[in-house]
């Protein structure tokens, strides 16, 4: 499941996840969970989703708590954010982690299409 899938059909993806997790009545997810998982609902209550133990916890300029963890809700925005905010060392670490994750998936026999979809080329 990717963010783009959830943007396209949140109810379908939430139901799939509920079934995977073994929820007895996956249809209750539609009424009890989905309304809280929309981007607008998460943005309105972003304080619930923002990590409190991160190094960028406070805005360096204002000293106020970081308030942009739930950013734009646009598909593909994560890459632009990463390019803007991650240091070169962190980007290298990210690339190394992707190589290791890809190798572990291959070793475990994960289908190559799934690896491509979630980890890229």
Order of alpha helices (4+ residues) and beta strands (2+ residues): alpha-alpha-alpha-alpha-alpha-alpha-alpha-alpha
